[in-house]
Amino acid sequence: MDAYLICVETKKLIWLGKPIRLTSNPGKVIYYSQNSSYNNHETPLLNKVLWKFLAEHAHKELRAVFSGEYNDDDYEHISTDDVEAEDYVRDWPVPLIVA
């Protein structure tokens, strides 16, 4: 089962990864997300994608959902694969000019 962050208003989503639960507390506590080869929170590019997504969707309704909890055809995927993620965050954040 995969987890996603969706924006209800803009109908965009990003993949968060597969939820990993603590073996000492296998209940509903999610400790982190990972793909098949790395922990997502340890990946600078994926962190930047997430922060940009959060910044672009500030003041909008965001929901963390699992596969099957939304209609996939209704949402535009912001890709987290390396090439498309690099394109998504290119030139972000824009440097601020402080007067």
C-alpha positions, 0 to 999 in steps of 0.5 A: 500500500502506497501513501500520497499527499493530495491537494483537494482543490488543485487535484495534484498529488505526490507519492510519499512512499510505502508506510513503514511501521515500528516493529515495537508498535505495529499498530497505526503509528507510521514511522516513515516512508520508503521506496524499495531502495532508500528511506524517503526522508533521507533523500534531499531531492524528495525532501525538496519536492515535498517542501515545494509542494507544501509551499505551492499548496499553502492555504489549501486542503491537503490530505495524506491518503493511501492507495484506493482512497482517492480516484487516481484519474482525478489527480495530476501526479507530481512525479518523484522519479529523479528526472521529473523531480529535478525538473519540478524543483529546478530554480526553486526556491527563487532567491529573494532580494532583500532591500 
